[in-house]
Amino acid sequence: MNTTLPLWGWVVIPLLLLAQGVWLFMDASKHGRHPWLWGVLGLVQLPLPILVYYFFVRKQVLE
């Protein structure tokens, strides 16, 4: 069984991580919620940081 990631995966995954990190940084900056922390967390893992940010941090801002 071949478990290596195809070439397109090596391109798509970093782009998703970068997009997530940038979006988290920009949105956290807008709401004053530690933008560097969220930006760096968004660059490291997918999709947990954006889910945590949306359900715990952003939800508190909206309430």
Stockholm file with secondary structure:
# STOCKHOLM 1.0

chainA/1-63         MNTTLPLWGWVVIPLLLLAQGVWLFMDASKHGRHPWLWGVLGLVQLPLPILVYYFFVRKQVLE
#=GR chainA/1-63 SS CCCCCCHHHHHHHHHHHHHHHHHHHHHHHHHTSCHHHHHHHHHHSSSHHHHHIIIIIIHHHHC
#=GC SS_cons        CCCCCCHHHHHHHHHHHHHHHHHHHHHHHHHTSCHHHHHHHHHHSSSHHHHHIIIIIIHHHHC
//
